[in-house]
């Protein structure tokens, strides 16, 4: 085999929004009138996040990891890929490139 021997492992997106929304619905069912508005708002936010595509979640995560080390340039630049691989050494070059592209594609993730 040619290369550094790193296996390309899939990046898994973990979502708990459905479980959070279910817990909020349960609390809302027995909430007092004073607590109801806050729980309704929290439930709406959780439900909105449940529909976010995996690429956007990965992009947000990658953008946070890229910028955590002080990098503030374009999120799909070579330097961004390098910053991401320094922050997450287990990522292959291919994974880091894909994640940096996904980060650049998320409008709110751009520095």
Secondary structure, DSSP 8 states (H G I E B T S, - for coil): --S-------------HHHHHHHHHHHHHT--HHHHHHHHHHHHHHHHHHTS-HHHHHHHHHHHHHHHTT--S-TTSHHHHHHHHHH-TTS-HHHHHHHHHHHHH-GGG--
